[in-house]
Amino acid sequence: MVLFLINLVHPVLPWALLWLPGPVGATLLAAAGFRTARSSHLPAATRRLWRHIGLVAVLVGCGSLSQAYDIVTAADPAGPHFSVGQMIFCAGAISVIMYAMLRLPFGSQTRGELVRVVLDAGTVMLACALFAWHFSTRKALGADDPRRLYMSLALTVMALLAAFAVAKVTMTRPSVFIDRSSLRLIGLAVVVGAIAPTFRPFVESIDPHLFPDMVDLPLIYFFGAWAADRQRRAAVAPRRGVRTPRQRSFSVLPYVAVAAVDGLLLAVALPRDADDRQVIVISSVALTALVVLRQLTAFLDNGRLLRRLDHGATHDALTQLPNRTLFHERLQRALTMPGERPVAVALIDLDDFKEVNDTLGHEIGDLLLIAVAQRLNACIRVEDTVARLGGDEFVVVLDGADPAVADLAAQRMIEALRAPVLADGHELPIRASIGIADGHSGDDASVLLRQADIAMYAAKAIAGTASLHFTPLMTHAGADPAGLGAELREAIDEDQLYLVYQPIVALPDRRVLGAEALVRWAHPVHGTMAPPAFIPLAERTGLIVPLSRWVLRTAVSQLARWESLSVLNINVSARDLREPGFAAQVGDLLTEFGVDPHRITLEITETLPVDGEDEVGTLAELRALGVRVSLDDFGTGHSTLAMLHDTVDELKLDSSFTQEADGRAPIAATVQRMADSLGLATIAEGVETPDQAARLLSLGYSSAQGFYFARPLPADEFGALLTEAAAA
């Protein structure tokens, strides 16, 4: 464009140089189109469209070369200079772009929608035809050379048909994924190609060597390459919370066409001498503008109403979560994405919700559902979808989640639901059962949901909030996990259990101060199971005692190999504290592996009662050995001040007080001040964001753990972390 403007003002550059950007731009657009066609994440129909666009670039580039050769070698550059080669290549390019646009699959349309789209596209085509008539075709009718007339008419008709096809596509929602901004850029490129030749008489009157194609062809290639780049970078599907919009009830293109024709009308009529004609023309244009403005405001109001209706049709009125309809749409989209991808479905059912409604009323029950919906929505990934199916049932689509990732998601849900809900002065504990169905692309959505339902009912047999993965055995056993206790005994004996270690770090420098040992069960059928899935069962069946012994021995033996680790926190149950000789067993274990007692901290949860003489006596014996005692999940139980003063050394602030908004900061600050007064150490659990870490540091906390710093790590990875820290 710069070179064109320079020669437009004063010819200083060779005319052949102005034609050079054409074939160069065509080559670049062809490369961009074929590159996009090879993008494996795009659907097949989308890749086919971009192959066609790459071919169009090649044909248009050859046509522009033929035109440039004809003009450069001609004795007189005046006139249109249509060559046979240009005619053939341009006709082929227009045919391919029309074929590519019309080959795109579209969703089902009513007859009324189809009529409106055709009328809108016809309006755009008619406006283009009027411009083509005024600036080109009517002049060609007076030409002496019939070849010029026929070629001009043929190319004009084909260009108008291409404009019609592109307008139809841009005003219709395809049933495959095509980036809307990319499609608009393609439409803009075709419109430029259809309109630009009409400006030949203007530039020819200035200098016959100048042609609009010197500018419009590189501009077309630029828009095309930009569109290819947008398509490659576009996500294959909308992110969570972004619903594919309904097809708009109107398009701005017909109104732009009307405005352009009005402008042409003014340009043609105003130079005349008749004052009456000018008044009539101006009034007609003004009247058209008012009608168009009135229609636009009505369409905008209708659009806002449709968006509200659309949201109400796809979202639950109480919780504002996606409803069953939108859930099935999101799940179906995840299962039909190209490539082999894992997809998991987690079904969550609130236990004892009916009792809340029956005893406290439906208003309190609604508040509980809203709180649960907010917590679930806050703990899932951006690409996941949480929906309410109805009643007290929620479901989560875990897009791209294999069983391990689904386990992490279930653990986050369990943590999010751990704290009770405060509703109108009532403290409501939450107990939920989570069933997980593991699938992949191509699976049937209804089958996955049914499997998740079976696993959810199996999880109800486990005390407390728990999750289970679906297995075929659940179907045969009627979803009865009664054999899980026997399997847990085998797991302890057959080394199916393993430990992971989550770092405890200093604030603010994130220096590793210690770690917490966490047990996992590598179940041969259910996959990796987190503690909430089997610890309640172990406590109910008495298997918690041999399980705790295994955890203690494994953790202490590992600690003996990590000489640089200052302290390791190990979880024990209140049931362990009632076992005779428990403190002596811990002492013997420390002696066996040569570990100093002060390097061990035993964690007991505040939600379990530790007030009997046996438990208190065991804690006193452990502290006498030099073993530290930590009170886990502090703030969620009923500890007495006497217990805090006499039996523990450390408080671990529950994650519900670290992950909540600043409105609960006074509670965390009060816990820290109380701990300082009692001479107790504190650790903040569940830190997931830098803002939470900074806020806790400002409240006086010097130690913390959570996903923000590190996830629980296998022994070898945590050992490497210690080695790296020591080297630094």
LUMNUDO-11029 format. One line per 10 residues: number of its first residue (from 0); their letters; for each residue x, y, z of C-alpha. Coordinates in steps of 0.5 Angstrom, whole numbers. Each point is the difference from the previous one (the first is absolute). Layout:
# residues N
NUM> A> X,Y,Z; ...
This chain:
# residues 728
0> MVLFLINLVH> 0,0,0; 6,5,2; 3,-2,-7; -7,1,-4; -1,7,4; 7,2,-2; -1,-1,-7; -7,3,0; 3,7,2; 7,-1,-4
10> PVLPWALLWL> 2,-6,-4; 7,-1,2; 0,-8,1; -1,-5,-6; -7,-2,-1; 2,-8,0; 3,1,7; -7,2,2; -3,-7,-2; 5,-4,4
20> PGPVGATLLA> -3,0,6; -6,-4,-3; 3,-6,-1; 4,0,6; -6,1,4; -3,-5,-3; 5,-5,1; 0,2,8; -8,-1,0; 1,-7,-3
30> AAGFRTARSS> 5,-2,5; -4,3,6; -6,-4,-3; 3,-7,-1; 3,1,7; -7,1,3; -2,-6,-4; 5,-4,4; -2,2,7; -2,-6,3
40> HLPAATRRLW> -4,3,5; -5,2,-5; -6,-4,-2; 0,-3,-7; -5,5,-4; 4,6,3; 7,-3,-3; -4,-1,-6; -2,7,-1; 7,3,1
50> RHIGLVAVLV> 3,-5,-5; -5,3,-5; 2,7,2; 8,-2,-1; -2,-2,-7; -4,6,-1; 6,4,2; 4,-4,-5; -5,2,-6; -1,7,2
60> GCGSLSQAYD> 8,1,0; 0,-3,-7; -5,4,-3; 3,6,3; 7,-2,-3; -4,-1,-7; -3,7,1; 7,3,2; 3,-3,-6; -5,3,-5
70> IVTAADPAGP> 0,7,3; 8,0,0; 1,-2,-7; -6,4,-3; 1,6,-4; -6,4,3; -1,-2,7; -7,4,0; -6,-5,0; -2,-6,4
80> HFSVGQMIFC> 5,-4,-3; -3,-7,1; 4,-6,-2; -2,-7,-1; 4,-2,5; -2,4,5; -8,-1,-2; 2,-8,1; 3,1,7; -4,5,3
90> AGAISVIMYA> -6,-4,-2; 3,-6,3; 1,3,6; -7,3,1; -3,-7,-1; 5,-3,5; -2,5,5; -8,0,-1; 1,-8,0; 4,0,7
100> MLRLPFGSQT> -5,5,3; -6,-4,-2; 3,-7,2; 0,3,7; -5,-4,4; -5,4,4; -5,-2,5; -7,-1,-1; -4,6,-2; -7,2,0
110> RGELVRVVLD> -3,2,-6; -1,7,2; 7,1,2; 3,-3,-6; -5,6,-4; 3,5,5; 7,-2,-2; -1,0,-7; -3,7,0; 6,2,4
120> AGTVMLACAL> 5,-3,-5; -4,3,-6; 0,7,3; 7,0,0; 1,-3,-7; -5,5,-3; 4,6,3; 7,-3,-2; -4,-1,-7; -2,7,0
130> FAWHFSTRKA> 7,3,1; 3,-5,-5; -5,3,-5; 1,7,1; 8,0,0; 1,-6,-5; -5,-4,-3; -4,6,-3; 7,3,-3; 1,-7,-3
140> LGADDPRRLY> -7,0,-4; 3,6,-4; 6,-3,-2; 2,-2,-7; 4,-6,2; -6,-6,1; 6,-4,4; 0,5,5; -7,1,1; -1,-8,1
150> MSLALTVMAL> 6,-1,5; -2,6,4; -7,-3,0; 2,-7,2; 5,2,5; -5,5,3; -6,-5,1; 5,-5,3; 3,5,5; -7,1,2
160> LAAFAVAKVT> -2,-7,1; 6,-1,4; -2,6,4; -7,-3,1; 3,-7,2; 5,4,5; -6,4,3; -4,-6,1; 5,-3,4; 2,5,4
170> MTRPSVFIDR> -7,1,2; -1,-7,2; 2,-4,5; 4,-6,-2; -1,-7,3; 8,-1,1; 5,5,3; 2,6,-4; 3,6,4; -5,5,-1
180> SSLRLIGLAV> 5,6,-1; 4,-5,-5; -6,0,-4; -2,7,0; 7,1,-3; -1,-4,-5; -6,3,-2; 3,7,0; 6,-3,-5; -6,-2,-5
190> VVGAIAPTFR> -4,7,1; 7,3,-1; 1,-4,-6; -7,1,-3; 0,8,1; 7,2,-1; 0,-1,-8; -5,5,-1; 5,6,2; 4,-1,-6
200> PFVESIDPHL> -3,6,-4; 2,4,6; 7,-2,0; 1,-1,-7; -2,8,-1; 6,2,4; 5,-5,-3; -2,-6,-5; 6,-4,3; -4,-1,7
210> FPDMVDLPLI> -5,-5,1; -4,-2,7; 3,-7,0; 7,3,2; -3,2,7; -7,-5,0; 4,-6,-1; 5,0,6; -5,3,4; -5,-6,-1
220> YFFGAWAADR> 6,-5,1; 2,4,7; -7,-1,2; 0,-8,-2; 6,-1,4; -2,4,6; -6,-5,-1; 4,-6,0; 4,2,6; -7,2,4
230> QRRAAVAPRR> -2,-7,-2; 6,-4,2; 0,4,7; -7,-1,2; -2,-5,5; -4,-6,-3; -5,1,5; -3,6,5; 3,0,7; -4,-2,6
240> GVRTPRQRSF> -5,6,1; 0,2,-8; -6,-3,-3; 0,0,-8; -5,6,-1; -7,-1,-4; 0,2,-7; -1,8,0; -7,2,-2; 3,5,-5
250> SVLPYVAVAA> 7,1,-3; 3,7,-1; 2,-1,-7; -7,1,-4; 0,7,4; 7,1,-2; -2,-1,-8; -6,5,1; 4,5,3; 5,-1,-6
260> VDGLLLAVAL> -5,1,-5; -3,6,3; 7,3,0; 1,-2,-7; -7,3,-2; 2,7,4; 7,0,-4; -4,-1,-7; -6,5,2; 3,6,3
270> PRDADDRQVI> 4,3,-5; -6,1,-4; -3,7,-1; -7,-2,2; -1,2,7; -7,-4,1; 4,-6,-2; 5,1,5; -5,1,6; -4,-6,-2
280> VISSVALTAL> 7,-4,0; 2,2,6; -7,-1,3; 0,-7,-2; 7,-2,2; -2,4,7; -7,-4,0; 4,-7,-1; 5,2,5; -5,1,5
290> VVLRQLTAFL> -4,-7,-1; 7,-4,0; 1,4,7; -7,-2,2; 1,-7,-2; 7,-1,3; -2,3,7; -6,-5,0; 5,-6,-2; 5,2,5
300> DNGRLLRRLD> -6,0,5; -2,-7,-2; 7,-3,0; 0,2,8; -6,-3,1; 2,-6,-4; 6,-1,4; -4,0,6; -4,-5,-2; 6,-4,-3
310> HGATHDALTQ> 3,0,7; -7,-2,4; 0,-6,-5; 7,-2,1; 1,2,8; -3,-2,6; -4,5,3; 2,-1,7; 7,-1,0; 2,3,-7
320> LPNRTLFHER> 4,-6,-2; -1,-3,-7; -6,-5,0; -1,-7,-2; -1,3,-8; 6,4,0; 4,-6,4; -2,-5,-5; 2,5,-6; 7,1,4
330> LQRALTMPGE> 1,-7,1; -2,-2,-7; 5,5,-3; 6,-2,4; -1,-8,-2; -1,2,-7; 7,5,0; 5,-3,-6; 6,-4,3; 0,-5,5
340> RPVAVALIDL> -2,3,7; -2,-2,7; -6,3,3; -3,-1,7; -7,1,3; 0,1,7; -7,-1,3; -1,3,7; -6,-1,5; -1,3,6
350> DDFKEVNDTL> -2,-5,6; -5,2,5; -3,6,-4; -7,-2,1; 1,0,7; 2,8,0; -6,1,-5; -5,-3,5; 3,2,7; 2,7,-2
360> GHEIGDLLLI> -4,2,-6; 1,1,-8; 3,7,1; 6,-3,4; 1,-6,-5; 0,5,-6; 6,4,4; 3,-6,1; 0,-2,-7; 2,7,-2
370> AVAQRLNACI> 6,-1,4; 2,-7,-2; -1,3,-8; 5,6,2; 5,-5,3; 0,-5,-5; 1,6,-6; 5,3,4; 5,-7,0; -1,-2,-7
380> RVEDTVARLG> 5,1,-6; -2,6,-5; -1,-6,-5; -5,-4,4; -7,1,1; -4,-1,6; -8,0,0; -6,-2,4; -4,-5,-3; -6,1,5
390> GDEFVVVLDG> -1,-1,8; 6,-1,3; 4,-3,-5; 6,4,-4; 4,-3,-5; 7,2,-3; 3,-1,-7; 7,-1,1; 3,2,-7; 7,-3,-2
400> ADPAVADLAA> 0,-4,7; 3,-7,1; -1,-4,6; 6,4,4; -3,7,-2; -7,-2,2; 3,-2,7; 3,6,1; -7,4,-2; -4,-5,4
410> QRMIEALRAP> 5,2,6; -1,7,-1; -8,-1,0; 1,-3,7; 4,5,3; -4,5,-3; -6,-3,3; 3,-2,7; -2,7,4; -7,0,2
420> VLADGHELPI> -5,5,-3; -2,6,4; -8,1,-2; -4,5,3; 3,-1,7; 0,-8,-1; 7,-4,-1; -1,-5,-5; 5,-6,-1; 1,-2,-7
430> RASIGIADGH> 1,-7,-1; 0,-2,-8; 1,-6,-4; 4,0,-6; 0,-5,-6; 5,1,-6; -1,-3,-7; 7,0,-4; -1,0,-7; 3,3,-7
440> SGDDASVLLR> -2,3,-6; -5,-4,-4; -4,-3,6; -7,0,1; -2,6,5; -6,-4,3; 4,-6,2; 5,5,3; -5,3,4; -3,-7,2
450> QADIAMYAAK> 7,-2,2; 1,6,4; -7,-1,4; 2,-7,2; 7,2,2; -4,5,4; -4,-4,4; 5,-5,1; 4,6,4; -6,1,4
460> AIAGTASLHF> 2,-6,4; 6,3,2; 0,5,6; 1,7,-1; 1,3,-6; 3,-4,-5; 1,-2,-8; 1,-6,-4; 1,-2,-7; -5,-4,-4
470> TPLMTHAGAD> 3,-7,-1; -4,-6,-3; 0,-4,6; -5,6,3; -5,-2,-5; 0,-8,2; 0,2,7; -5,4,0; 4,6,2; 2,-3,7
480> PAGLGAELRE> 7,1,2; 0,-4,6; 6,-4,-3; 4,7,1; 2,-2,7; 3,-7,-2; 3,4,-6; 3,5,5; 3,-6,4; 3,-3,-6
490> AIDEDQLYLV> 3,7,-2; 4,1,7; 3,-7,-1; 1,0,-7; 3,7,-1; -5,4,-4; 0,6,5; 6,5,-1; 1,7,3; 1,7,-4
500> YQPIVALPDR> 3,6,4; -3,7,-1; 6,5,2; -2,5,6; 4,7,-2; 2,6,4; -4,6,-2; 2,4,-4; 7,-3,-3; -4,-7,-1
510> RVLGAEALVR> 6,-3,3; -1,-8,2; -1,0,7; -3,-7,0; -6,-5,-3; -6,-3,2; 0,-8,-2; -7,-2,-4; -2,-7,-1; -3,-2,-7
520> WAHPVHGTMA> -3,-7,-2; 2,-2,-7; -7,-4,-1; 1,-5,-5; -7,1,-3; -2,7,3; 6,3,-1; 4,5,4; -5,1,6; 1,6,5
530> PPAFIPLAER> 0,-1,8; -8,3,0; -1,-6,-4; 2,-5,5; 2,3,6; -7,0,3; -1,-7,-2; 7,-2,4; -2,3,6; -7,-3,0
540> TGLIVPLSRW> 3,-7,-1; 6,1,4; 5,-1,-5; 2,7,1; 5,-3,5; 4,-4,-4; -1,6,-6; 3,5,5; 6,-5,2; 2,-1,-7
550> VLRTAVSQLA> 0,8,-2; 4,1,6; 5,-5,-1; 1,2,-8; 0,7,2; 5,0,5; 5,-5,-4; -1,5,-5; 2,6,4; 6,-4,3
560> RWESLSVLNI> 3,1,-8; -2,7,0; 5,3,5; -1,7,-3; -8,0,2; -1,3,7; -7,-2,1; -5,-5,-3; -7,0,2; -4,-6,1
570> NVSARDLREP> -7,-1,0; -3,-5,6; -7,-1,2; -3,1,7; -1,-8,0; 7,-1,-1; 1,4,7; -5,-5,3; 5,-6,-1; 4,-2,6
580> GFAAQVGDLL> 7,1,-1; 0,5,-6; 5,5,2; 5,-6,2; -1,-2,-7; 1,6,-3; 6,1,4; 3,-7,-2; -1,2,-7; 4,6,1
590> TEFGVDPHRI> 6,-4,3; 0,-5,-5; 1,5,-6; 4,5,4; -5,6,-1; 0,5,6; -7,1,3; 0,8,-2; 0,-2,-7; -7,-3,0
600> TLEITETLPV> -6,4,1; -7,-5,1; -6,4,-3; -7,-2,3; -6,3,-3; -4,5,5; -7,-3,-3; 1,-6,4; -1,0,7; 7,-1,4
610> DGEDEVGTLA> -2,1,7; 0,-6,4; 5,-2,5; 4,-5,-5; 0,5,-6; 3,5,5; 5,-4,3; 3,-3,-6; 1,7,-3; 3,2,7
620> ELRALGVRVS> 5,-6,-1; 1,2,-7; 2,7,1; 5,-3,6; 3,-4,-5; 2,6,-4; -5,-1,-5; -4,6,-2; -8,0,-1; -4,4,-5
630> LDDFGTGHST> -7,2,0; -3,-1,-7; -6,4,-3; 0,5,5; -6,4,1; -5,-6,-3; 0,-4,7; -2,2,7; 7,0,4; 0,3,7
640> LAMLHDTVDE> 5,5,2; 3,-5,5; 2,-5,-6; 3,5,-4; 4,2,6; 2,-7,3; 0,-5,-6; 2,3,-6; 6,4,-3; -2,3,-7
650> LKLDSSFTQE> -7,2,-3; -1,-1,-8; -5,5,-2; -6,-3,-4; 0,1,-7; -7,3,0; 3,6,4; 6,1,-5; -4,-1,-7; -6,5,2
660> ADGRAPIAAT> 0,7,-1; 2,5,4; -6,0,4; 2,-5,4; 7,3,1; -1,2,7; -1,-8,2; 7,-2,-3; 3,6,4; -4,-2,6
670> VQRMADSLGL> 3,-7,0; 7,3,-1; 0,5,6; -3,-6,4; 5,-5,-2; 6,6,2; -3,1,7; 0,-8,1; 7,-1,-3; -3,-4,-6
680> ATIAEGVETP> 3,0,-7; -5,0,-6; 0,-2,-7; -5,2,-5; -3,-5,-4; -3,0,-7; 3,6,-3; -1,0,-7; 1,8,-3; 6,5,1
690> DQAARLLSLG> -6,5,3; -1,-6,6; 7,0,1; 1,7,1; -6,1,4; 2,-6,5; 7,3,0; -3,7,2; -4,-3,6; 6,-3,3
700> YSSAQGFYFA> 1,-7,-3; 7,-2,-1; -2,-8,-3; -4,-2,-5; -2,-6,-5; -4,-1,-6; -1,0,-8; 3,7,-1; 7,-3,3; 0,-7,-2
710> RPLPADEFGA> -5,-6,-1; 1,-6,4; 6,-3,-3; 3,-8,-1; 6,-1,4; 5,0,-5; -3,7,-3; 0,3,7; 7,-3,2; 2,4,-7
720> LLTEAAAA> -3,6,3; 4,-1,6; 7,-1,-3; -2,6,-5; -1,5,6; 6,-3,4; 4,2,-6; -3,7,0
